[in-house]
Amino acid sequence: MSQHRRHRAPARKPRHRQALAGGAFAVTVGLGVGLGVWASGGDGSPAGSARRTSDSDSVASSPAAPSASPTRSYPLSKAPQTIPAVRSHTAARGPGWRPAHGERVVVSDASLADEGKLIAGELGLTYAGEKNDVRAGDVRLALSGGEGGDPESYTMTVRGGRVVISGPADAGVFYGTRTLKQAVRGGGTAPEGVVNDAPAKPRRGFMLDIARKPYTAGWIEDRIRELGDLKYNELGLHFSDDQGFRIQSDSHPEIVSKDHLTKAQVKQIVGLAAARHITVVPEIDSPGHLGAVIAAHPDLQLRDARGVATRGAVDISNDRSAAIVDDLLEEYAGLFPGDQWHLGGDEYQALTVRDPEASYPQLAAAARKAYGSGGTVADLTTAWLNDRAATVRNHDRTPRAWNDGFFRNASVRPGKDIVVAYWTGKELGARQPAEYLAAGREVLNYNDEFLYYVLGEPQTFVYPTGQRIYEQWTPRVLRGTQAVPARYDSRILGGSFAVWSDLAGAQTQDQVAAGIRLPLRATAQKLWDSGQPALTWAQFKALANRLG
C-alpha cells in the first residue's frame, strides 16, 4: 500500500424552466459534454502567456432589458459545451453573444467586483463596475437574492445581445462566468437561451502531496486557475510526512525542510484560491507519517518492545508528541482560514501488527491507565484523533480523517463530526464504506482504485485514466469498483482526485500536470453531475484535446 496515497450540500429547490421571448423553445437538456479549459494567469490570461490588462474602475448596474427579440430566422440554439457540462439549458432562437472590443462587464453588487474583473480580463472586455444604464453587448453579474438557494447555483441568460449571470451567492455567479468563458473560448459564441446549473456534490477536490515532492508556488497557482475553471472548490495540501515538512514554521522551525514554501507564498496561494472560490484544506498527518518531525525530535519516536524504531510514528503515550502537533495545528490555523481541516490519522504502524498491545507495551499501559483494564491501543489512538479534532474545532474547522484511522473494535469512538476520507479497503480489519454511512457518518470519496495518481506507480498502483473515471466511476463508488446503495448518496459529500509523490523523481511537475489533465476533467464532470454523460469518452476527449 502506498505510503500514502492519498457540509452537507444546501437543500436545493427544484429548478424551473424559463420561457424566453421571441421564439424561445423550452428544450431542457443535461449534457455530459467536455471542453478543455485553459490554466490562466491571475488576470485570466493563459498560463505563461502575455497578460491583458483591464479597466478596474469600480462602478453596478440593474438587469438589462433585451434590445431586440430573437427571431425564427435563427436555428434553435444548442447548450454550451463545457467541463463540467451544464445540467440544464433552455434553448432559444437568436444570435447568441460574443465579446467585442469596448463592451462591458457590469455588476449589480460591489461584492461581485472580483468576478467581474476576472471575466472582463479573460474575454478582453472593460470592467465598468456598478452601472445603472444598459448598453448593447453588456455582461451583467447579479445576486439573485432570496434565502435557501444553493450558493453554488447560477442562471446564465443569453438574450437580445446581452448576458446576465445571476445566483444566490458570489460562488454561483463565479461558476456562471466559467461557463461563459468556456462557451466563448470553445465556440466563439455563448448560445442563446437560459442555463440553470448547480453541482450534484458540495465538495469537489484536488489533493496534492507536497511533502514527498516539493512543487513550486507558481505550479500550484497554475493548478488553482485550472481547478477554478473546472468548478472545483477544494485544494488539499498534504505538506508533512516522513520525507519532508514543506511550509515555513515559526513555532518549530527545526522541523522544516530546506526546500519549502514560505508563509508569504502560502498566503498568495490561499488568496488566489479564495478568488476562485476554492478552499485550501491543510493536512498535517498524525500520529503516523511524522518522520520529518521525528528527525528533529528523536525522543518522540515510537519504539516496539524490542526497542526498534517504528517508521514515521510518534509515541502517543508521550505527552510531548501531542504538544508539538497541537503547536503546529494552532500555528497553521492562522495561515489557512478555510473551514476544513484534514487530520490524517492513517497507517499508524502500531495498529498494523496483529497484537498491538504485545508489540507496544508502553501504549498498552497508557491505554489501560486511561480506559481501564480493557483499554487498547486502538482506544488510545482514537483518543489522539479526537484530541486533535478538538484543537482544530476550536478554530471553527470541520475535521476529516482517513478511513483507516477509524477502528471497529475501539471503545473510544471518533467524534461524530469527523468526516471519513475513504481511500482504501486494504488495511487490517478493513470495513466496507456502507458501514460508515449506515452509522450516520459523512464521507468523502478518495477511492484509490480510480482517483490516486501515485508517482512511480509503486506497489499495485497504476496511473488513473480519464476514460476509466468518466465511464466507470461515480461518487458512490467509494471502494474498488462497486457503488454503495443509492440511499446513502446524500451522505457522500463529494470526492477528491489525489496526487501522491511516493517516488518523487518519477515525474517532473510538468509531467504531472500533463498526466492529470484528462483525469481532472473527468472527475470534475462526475462530481458536478453523477449521471451518465451524454458524450462518449471519445467525444469528451476530442473536445478537451482540441481546446487545450
C-alpha positions as CSV (number, residue, x, y, z in Angstrom):
1,M,0.0,0.0,0.0
2,S,1.3,3.5,-0.8
3,Q,3.0,5.4,1.9
4,H,0.5,7.5,1.2
5,R,-1.7,8.0,-1.1
6,R,-3.7,10.0,-0.8
7,H,-21.1,20.4,4.5
8,R,-23.5,19.0,3.6
9,A,-25.0,20.4,0.4
10,P,-27.6,23.0,1.0
11,A,-31.1,21.8,0.2
12,R,-31.8,22.6,-3.4
13,K,-35.1,24.0,-4.6
14,P,-36.5,22.4,-7.8
15,R,-35.2,24.2,-10.9
16,H,-37.9,25.9,-13.0
17,R,-37.7,26.1,-16.8
18,Q,-37.8,29.6,-18.0
19,A,-39.7,30.6,-21.2
20,L,-37.9,33.0,-23.5
21,A,-39.5,35.8,-25.5
22,G,-39.2,35.9,-29.3
23,G,-39.5,32.4,-30.4
24,A,-37.9,30.6,-27.5
25,F,-38.5,26.8,-27.0
26,A,-38.3,25.1,-23.6
27,V,-35.8,22.4,-24.5
28,T,-34.0,21.3,-21.4
29,V,-31.0,19.1,-21.8
30,G,-28.5,17.6,-19.5
31,L,-25.1,17.2,-21.1
32,G,-22.1,15.2,-20.3
33,V,-20.0,17.4,-22.6
34,G,-16.4,18.2,-22.0
35,L,-14.4,21.2,-23.0
36,G,-10.7,21.8,-22.4
37,V,-10.0,24.7,-20.1
38,W,-7.0,26.9,-20.0
39,A,-4.9,27.3,-16.9
40,S,-4.8,31.1,-16.8
41,G,-2.9,33.9,-15.2
42,G,-4.2,35.9,-12.4
43,D,-6.0,38.2,-14.8
44,G,-7.4,35.3,-16.8
45,S,-4.7,35.1,-19.5
46,P,-3.4,31.6,-20.4
47,A,-0.6,30.5,-18.0
48,G,2.7,31.5,-19.4
49,S,1.2,33.9,-22.0
50,A,1.3,37.7,-22.1
51,R,-1.3,39.1,-19.8
52,R,-4.0,41.5,-20.8
53,T,-4.9,44.4,-18.6
54,S,-8.5,45.6,-18.0
55,D,-10.2,48.6,-16.6
56,S,-10.5,48.2,-12.9
57,D,-12.8,51.2,-12.2
58,S,-15.3,50.2,-9.6
59,V,-18.6,51.5,-10.6
60,A,-23.1,48.2,-10.8
61,S,-25.9,48.1,-12.9
62,S,-29.5,46.9,-12.9
63,P,-30.6,43.9,-15.1
64,A,-30.7,44.8,-18.7
65,A,-33.8,44.6,-20.9
66,P,-33.3,42.9,-24.2
67,S,-32.7,45.4,-27.0
68,A,-34.0,43.1,-29.7
69,S,-36.1,39.9,-29.8
70,P,-34.6,36.8,-31.3
71,T,-36.4,35.7,-34.4
72,R,-37.2,32.3,-36.0
73,S,-34.6,33.1,-38.7
74,Y,-32.0,31.7,-36.3
75,P,-31.8,27.9,-35.7
76,L,-32.7,26.6,-32.2
77,S,-29.6,27.0,-30.0
78,K,-27.6,24.2,-28.5
79,A,-26.3,24.1,-25.0
80,P,-22.8,25.4,-24.4
81,Q,-20.2,22.7,-24.3
82,T,-18.3,22.9,-21.0
83,I,-16.4,20.9,-18.4
84,P,-18.3,20.1,-16.3
85,A,-21.4,20.0,-18.6
86,V,-24.2,22.4,-17.8
87,R,-27.1,20.4,-16.2
88,S,-30.0,22.3,-17.9
89,H,-30.2,24.5,-20.9
90,T,-33.5,26.0,-22.3
91,A,-32.9,26.5,-26.0
92,A,-34.0,29.6,-27.9
93,R,-33.6,31.2,-31.4
94,G,-31.2,34.0,-31.6
95,P,-27.7,35.1,-32.4
96,G,-26.2,34.4,-29.0
97,W,-23.5,36.6,-27.6
98,R,-19.9,37.1,-28.5
99,P,-17.4,39.5,-26.9
100,A,-16.4,42.6,-28.8
101,H,-13.9,45.4,-28.0
102,G,-15.4,48.1,-25.9
103,E,-18.2,46.0,-24.4
104,R,-18.6,46.0,-20.7
105,V,-18.9,43.8,-17.7
106,V,-21.2,45.4,-15.1
107,V,-22.2,44.2,-11.7
108,S,-25.3,44.6,-9.5
109,D,-23.4,44.4,-6.3
110,A,-19.9,45.6,-5.3
111,S,-19.2,42.1,-3.8
112,L,-19.0,40.8,-7.4
113,A,-16.1,43.0,-8.4
114,D,-13.6,40.2,-8.3
115,E,-15.7,38.0,-10.5
116,G,-16.4,40.9,-12.9
117,K,-12.8,42.0,-13.2
118,L,-11.7,38.4,-13.8
119,I,-14.1,37.6,-16.6
120,A,-13.6,41.0,-18.2
121,G,-9.8,40.4,-18.4
122,E,-10.3,36.9,-19.8
123,L,-12.7,38.0,-22.6
124,G,-11.0,41.3,-23.4
125,L,-13.9,43.4,-22.1
126,T,-14.0,46.5,-20.0
127,Y,-14.9,46.2,-16.3
128,A,-17.3,49.0,-15.6
129,G,-18.4,48.2,-12.0
130,E,-21.8,49.1,-10.8
131,K,-23.8,50.9,-13.6
132,N,-27.5,51.7,-14.0
133,D,-27.5,52.2,-17.7
134,V,-27.9,49.5,-20.3
135,R,-25.7,49.0,-23.3
136,A,-25.6,46.6,-26.2
137,G,-23.2,43.7,-25.5
138,D,-23.2,44.0,-21.7
139,V,-22.4,41.1,-19.5
140,R,-24.1,41.7,-16.2
141,L,-23.3,39.8,-13.0
142,A,-26.1,39.9,-10.3
143,L,-27.0,38.4,-7.0
144,S,-30.5,37.0,-7.2
145,G,-31.4,37.4,-3.6
146,G,-33.7,35.2,-1.6
147,E,-32.8,32.7,1.1
148,G,-32.2,29.0,0.9
149,G,-30.9,28.7,-2.6
150,D,-27.8,26.6,-3.3
151,P,-24.9,29.2,-3.1
152,E,-23.1,27.4,-5.9
153,S,-26.1,27.5,-8.3
154,Y,-26.5,30.1,-11.1
155,T,-28.6,31.1,-14.1
156,M,-27.0,32.4,-17.3
157,T,-29.4,34.1,-19.7
158,V,-28.2,35.0,-23.2
159,R,-30.8,37.2,-24.9
160,G,-31.0,40.3,-27.0
161,G,-27.3,40.5,-27.5
162,R,-26.5,40.6,-23.8
163,V,-25.7,38.1,-21.0
164,V,-27.0,38.1,-17.4
165,I,-25.4,35.7,-14.9
166,S,-27.1,35.6,-11.5
167,G,-27.0,33.4,-8.4
168,P,-27.8,33.4,-4.7
169,A,-24.2,34.0,-3.9
170,D,-20.9,35.0,-5.5
171,A,-19.7,31.4,-5.8
172,G,-22.6,30.6,-8.2
173,V,-22.0,33.7,-10.2
174,F,-18.3,32.8,-10.5
175,Y,-19.3,29.4,-11.9
176,G,-21.5,31.1,-14.4
177,T,-18.6,33.2,-15.6
178,R,-16.7,29.9,-16.1
179,T,-19.5,28.6,-18.3
180,L,-19.4,31.9,-20.3
181,K,-15.7,31.8,-20.7
182,Q,-15.7,28.2,-21.9
183,A,-18.6,28.7,-24.3
184,V,-16.8,31.7,-25.9
185,R,-13.3,30.0,-25.9
186,G,-14.8,26.8,-27.3
187,G,-17.3,28.1,-29.9
188,G,-16.8,31.8,-30.2
189,T,-20.3,32.5,-29.1
190,A,-22.4,31.9,-26.0
191,P,-25.6,30.3,-27.3
192,E,-29.0,32.0,-27.0
193,G,-31.1,30.6,-24.1
194,V,-31.0,30.0,-20.4
195,V,-28.6,27.8,-18.5
196,N,-29.7,26.7,-15.0
197,D,-26.9,24.9,-13.3
198,A,-25.7,23.6,-9.9
199,P,-23.4,20.9,-8.6
200,A,-24.5,17.5,-7.5
201,K,-21.8,17.4,-4.8
202,P,-20.8,20.2,-2.5
203,R,-17.1,19.1,-2.2
204,R,-15.1,18.8,-5.3
205,G,-11.4,18.5,-4.6
206,F,-7.9,18.0,-5.8
207,M,-5.3,16.9,-3.3
208,L,-1.5,17.4,-3.7
209,D,1.3,15.7,-1.8
210,I,4.0,18.4,-1.5
211,A,5.7,16.7,1.5
212,R,7.4,13.9,-0.5
213,K,8.0,16.1,-3.6
214,P,8.2,19.9,-3.4
215,Y,6.2,21.8,-6.1
216,T,6.9,25.4,-6.9
217,A,4.4,28.0,-5.8
218,G,3.9,29.0,-9.5
219,W,2.9,25.5,-10.4
220,I,0.4,25.2,-7.6
221,E,-1.1,28.6,-8.6
222,D,-1.5,27.4,-12.2
223,R,-3.4,24.3,-10.9
224,I,-5.6,26.6,-8.9
225,R,-6.5,28.5,-12.1
226,E,-7.2,25.2,-13.8
227,L,-9.3,24.0,-10.9
228,G,-11.3,27.2,-10.8
229,D,-12.2,26.9,-14.5
230,L,-13.3,23.3,-13.9
231,K,-15.5,24.4,-10.9
232,Y,-13.5,22.5,-8.2
233,N,-13.8,24.1,-4.8
234,E,-11.1,22.4,-2.7
235,L,-7.3,22.1,-2.9
236,G,-5.9,19.8,-0.3
237,L,-2.2,20.3,0.7
238,H,-0.5,17.3,2.3
239,F,2.6,19.1,3.5
240,S,4.0,17.0,6.3
241,D,5.2,13.4,6.0
242,D,8.3,11.2,6.6
243,Q,10.2,12.7,3.7
244,G,9.6,16.4,4.4
245,F,7.8,19.3,6.1
246,R,7.3,21.9,3.4
247,I,5.8,25.1,4.9
248,Q,7.7,27.6,7.0
249,S,7.1,27.3,10.7
250,D,7.7,29.9,13.4
251,S,6.8,27.7,16.3
252,H,9.0,24.8,15.2
253,P,11.5,26.0,12.6
254,E,13.7,23.0,13.3
255,I,11.4,20.6,11.5
256,V,11.1,22.5,8.2
257,S,12.8,21.0,5.1
258,K,15.3,23.1,3.2
259,D,13.0,23.2,0.1
260,H,9.7,24.6,1.4
261,L,7.1,27.2,0.8
262,T,7.3,30.4,2.8
263,K,4.3,31.7,4.6
264,A,4.2,34.6,2.2
265,Q,3.9,32.2,-0.7
266,V,1.2,30.2,1.0
267,K,-0.8,33.4,1.7
268,Q,-0.6,34.2,-2.0
269,I,-1.8,30.6,-2.9
270,V,-4.6,30.9,-0.4
271,G,-5.7,34.3,-1.7
272,L,-5.7,33.1,-5.3
273,A,-7.7,30.1,-4.3
274,A,-10.2,32.2,-2.4
275,A,-10.7,34.4,-5.5
276,R,-11.6,31.2,-7.4
277,H,-13.9,30.1,-4.6
278,I,-11.5,27.2,-3.7
279,T,-10.9,26.3,0.0
280,V,-7.3,25.2,0.7
281,V,-7.5,22.2,3.1
282,P,-4.3,21.6,5.0
283,E,-3.2,18.2,6.2
284,I,-0.7,17.5,9.0
285,D,-1.0,13.7,9.1
286,S,-0.6,12.2,12.6
287,P,0.2,10.1,14.6
288,G,1.8,8.3,11.7
289,H,3.7,10.0,8.8
290,L,5.6,12.3,11.1
291,G,9.1,11.3,10.1
292,A,10.2,14.9,9.4
293,V,9.1,16.0,12.9
294,I,10.7,12.9,14.5
295,A,14.0,13.7,12.7
296,A,14.3,16.9,14.7
297,H,12.8,15.3,17.9
298,P,14.0,11.7,18.1
299,D,12.7,11.5,21.7
300,L,9.2,11.3,20.2
301,Q,9.9,8.2,18.1
302,L,7.7,5.2,18.8
303,R,9.7,2.0,19.5
304,D,8.4,-1.5,19.9
305,A,9.0,-4.0,22.7
306,R,12.5,-4.8,21.3
307,G,13.4,-1.1,21.1
308,V,13.2,-1.0,17.3
309,A,12.0,2.4,15.9
310,T,8.7,2.3,14.1
311,R,9.0,4.4,10.9
312,G,7.1,7.7,10.9
313,A,5.2,7.0,14.1
314,V,5.3,9.2,17.2
315,D,4.8,7.6,20.7
316,I,1.3,8.8,21.6
317,S,1.9,7.8,25.2
318,N,4.4,10.6,25.4
319,D,2.6,13.9,26.1
320,R,5.3,15.9,24.2
321,S,4.1,14.2,21.0
322,A,0.6,15.8,21.3
323,A,2.1,19.1,22.4
324,I,4.2,19.6,19.2
325,V,1.4,18.5,16.9
326,D,-1.0,20.9,18.6
327,D,1.5,23.7,18.4
328,L,1.6,23.2,14.6
329,L,-2.2,22.9,14.3
330,E,-2.6,26.1,16.2
331,E,0.0,27.9,14.1
332,Y,-1.3,26.9,10.7
333,A,-4.9,27.7,11.7
334,G,-3.9,31.3,11.2
335,L,-2.4,30.6,7.8
336,F,-5.3,28.6,6.3
337,P,-8.6,30.4,7.0
338,G,-10.9,27.8,5.4
339,D,-13.4,25.9,7.4
340,Q,-12.0,22.4,6.6
341,W,-9.0,20.6,8.2
342,H,-7.5,17.1,7.4
343,L,-6.1,15.4,10.4
344,G,-4.7,12.3,8.6
345,G,-4.9,9.5,11.1
346,D,-4.0,6.7,8.7
347,E,-1.4,4.0,8.8
348,Y,-0.3,4.3,12.4
349,Q,2.1,1.4,12.3
350,A,1.4,0.3,15.9
351,L,-2.0,-0.8,14.6
352,T,-0.8,-2.6,11.5
353,V,0.6,-5.5,13.6
354,R,-1.5,-8.5,14.8
355,D,-1.1,-7.8,18.5
356,P,-0.5,-4.1,19.2
357,E,-0.7,-4.5,22.9
358,A,2.1,-7.1,23.0
359,S,4.2,-5.3,20.4
360,Y,3.9,-1.8,22.1
361,P,3.6,-2.4,25.8
362,Q,4.0,1.3,26.6
363,L,1.0,2.2,24.5
364,A,-1.0,-0.7,26.1
365,A,-0.1,0.6,29.6
366,A,-1.2,4.1,28.7
367,A,-4.5,2.8,27.3
368,R,-5.2,0.8,30.5
369,K,-4.4,3.8,32.6
370,A,-6.8,6.0,30.7
371,Y,-9.6,3.5,29.9
372,G,-9.4,0.7,32.5
373,S,-8.2,-2.9,32.2
374,G,-9.9,-3.3,28.8
375,G,-8.2,-0.3,27.2
376,T,-6.5,-0.9,23.9
377,V,-4.0,0.8,21.6
378,A,-6.9,1.4,19.3
379,D,-8.7,3.3,22.1
380,L,-5.6,5.4,22.7
381,T,-5.2,6.2,19.0
382,T,-8.8,7.2,18.6
383,A,-8.4,9.5,21.6
384,W,-5.4,11.0,19.9
385,L,-7.6,11.7,16.8
386,N,-10.4,13.2,19.0
387,D,-7.9,15.5,20.8
388,R,-6.5,16.8,17.5
389,A,-10.1,17.3,16.2
390,A,-10.8,19.3,19.3
391,T,-7.8,21.5,18.6
392,V,-9.0,22.4,15.1
393,R,-12.6,22.5,16.1
394,N,-11.7,25.4,18.4
395,H,-10.8,27.3,15.3
396,D,-14.2,26.5,13.7
397,R,-12.8,23.9,11.4
398,T,-14.6,20.7,10.3
399,P,-12.2,17.8,10.8
400,R,-11.7,14.9,8.4
401,A,-9.5,11.8,8.7
402,W,-8.6,8.8,6.5
403,N,-10.9,5.8,6.9
404,D,-8.1,3.6,8.3
405,G,-8.0,6.0,11.2
406,F,-11.4,4.7,12.4
407,F,-11.4,1.4,14.3
408,R,-14.3,-1.0,14.6
409,N,-13.5,-2.5,18.0
410,A,-12.3,0.6,19.9
411,S,-14.5,1.5,22.9
412,V,-13.5,5.2,22.4
413,R,-15.5,6.5,19.4
414,P,-14.3,9.1,17.0
415,G,-16.1,12.5,17.1
416,K,-19.4,12.3,15.2
417,D,-18.4,15.4,13.1
418,I,-15.1,13.9,11.8
419,V,-15.7,13.3,8.1
420,V,-14.5,10.0,6.7
421,A,-12.0,10.4,3.8
422,Y,-12.4,7.0,2.3
423,W,-9.4,5.9,0.3
424,T,-8.7,2.2,0.8
425,G,-10.1,-1.1,1.9
426,K,-6.7,-2.9,2.2
427,E,-5.9,-2.2,5.9
428,L,-6.2,-4.8,8.7
429,G,-9.9,-5.1,9.7
430,A,-11.0,-3.0,6.7
431,R,-14.6,-2.0,6.7
432,Q,-16.9,-1.5,3.8
433,P,-17.9,2.1,3.1
434,A,-21.5,1.3,3.9
435,E,-20.7,0.7,7.5
436,Y,-19.6,4.3,7.9
437,L,-22.6,5.6,6.0
438,A,-25.1,3.4,7.9
439,A,-23.7,4.7,11.2
440,G,-24.6,8.2,10.0
441,R,-21.1,9.5,9.1
442,E,-20.5,11.8,6.2
443,V,-17.9,10.5,3.7
444,L,-15.6,11.9,1.0
445,N,-14.5,9.8,-1.9
446,Y,-10.8,9.4,-2.4
447,N,-11.1,5.9,-4.0
448,D,-7.5,4.7,-4.6
449,E,-8.8,2.5,-7.4
450,F,-9.7,5.5,-9.6
451,L,-8.5,8.7,-8.1
452,Y,-4.9,8.1,-6.9
453,Y,-2.1,9.3,-9.2
454,V,0.9,7.9,-7.3
455,L,4.2,8.9,-8.8
456,G,6.3,5.9,-10.0
457,E,3.3,3.5,-9.7
458,P,4.6,1.7,-6.7
459,Q,3.1,-1.4,-5.2
460,T,-0.1,-2.1,-7.2
461,F,-0.9,1.5,-8.2
462,V,-1.2,2.5,-11.9
463,Y,-1.8,6.0,-13.2
464,P,-5.5,6.6,-13.4
465,T,-7.0,7.4,-16.8
466,G,-9.7,10.0,-17.5
467,Q,-11.6,7.4,-19.5
468,R,-11.9,5.0,-16.7
469,I,-13.1,7.7,-14.3
470,Y,-15.5,9.1,-16.9
471,E,-17.0,5.7,-17.8
472,Q,-16.9,3.7,-14.6
473,W,-16.6,5.9,-11.5
474,T,-19.2,7.9,-9.6
475,P,-19.1,9.4,-6.1
476,R,-20.9,6.3,-4.8
477,V,-18.1,4.1,-5.9
478,L,-16.1,4.5,-2.7
479,R,-14.1,1.3,-2.6
480,G,-12.9,-0.8,-5.5
481,T,-15.4,-0.7,-8.4
482,Q,-18.7,-1.3,-6.6
483,A,-21.2,1.5,-5.8
484,V,-22.8,1.8,-2.4
485,P,-26.6,1.8,-2.3
486,A,-28.3,4.9,-3.6
487,R,-29.9,5.6,-0.2
488,Y,-26.5,6.7,1.0
489,D,-25.9,9.2,-1.7
490,S,-26.8,12.3,0.4
491,R,-24.1,11.3,3.0
492,I,-21.4,11.3,0.3
493,L,-20.3,14.9,0.3
494,G,-18.2,14.6,-2.8
495,G,-14.7,13.5,-3.6
496,S,-11.1,14.3,-4.4
497,F,-8.6,13.4,-7.1
498,A,-5.2,13.0,-5.4
499,V,-1.6,13.2,-6.5
500,W,0.8,11.3,-4.2
501,S,4.6,11.7,-4.6
502,D,5.8,8.3,-3.4
503,L,8.6,8.1,-5.9
504,A,9.3,11.8,-6.2
505,G,11.7,11.7,-9.1
506,A,9.5,9.5,-11.3
507,Q,7.9,12.6,-13.0
508,T,8.7,16.3,-13.2
509,Q,6.0,18.7,-12.1
510,D,5.2,19.5,-15.7
511,Q,4.8,15.8,-16.5
512,V,2.4,15.6,-13.5
513,A,0.3,18.5,-14.9
514,A,0.1,16.7,-18.3
515,G,-0.7,13.3,-16.7
516,I,-3.6,14.6,-14.6
517,R,-5.1,16.9,-17.2
518,L,-7.8,14.5,-18.5
519,P,-8.4,12.7,-15.2
520,L,-9.1,16.1,-13.6
521,R,-11.6,16.9,-16.2
522,A,-13.3,13.5,-16.0
523,T,-13.5,13.8,-12.2
524,A,-14.9,17.3,-12.4
525,Q,-17.7,16.1,-14.7
526,K,-18.7,13.2,-12.4
527,L,-18.7,15.4,-9.2
528,W,-20.8,18.1,-10.9
529,D,-23.2,15.6,-12.4
530,S,-23.0,12.0,-11.3
531,G,-25.3,10.8,-14.0
532,Q,-24.4,9.1,-17.3
533,P,-22.7,11.7,-19.5
534,A,-24.3,12.4,-22.9
535,L,-21.0,12.3,-24.7
536,T,-18.9,9.2,-25.3
537,W,-15.4,9.3,-23.9
538,A,-14.0,9.7,-27.5
539,Q,-16.2,12.8,-27.9
540,F,-15.3,14.2,-24.5
541,K,-11.5,13.6,-25.1
542,A,-11.7,15.2,-28.6
543,L,-13.2,18.3,-27.2
544,A,-10.7,18.5,-24.3
545,N,-7.7,17.9,-26.6
546,R,-8.9,20.3,-29.3
547,L,-9.4,23.1,-26.8
548,G,-6.3,22.6,-24.7
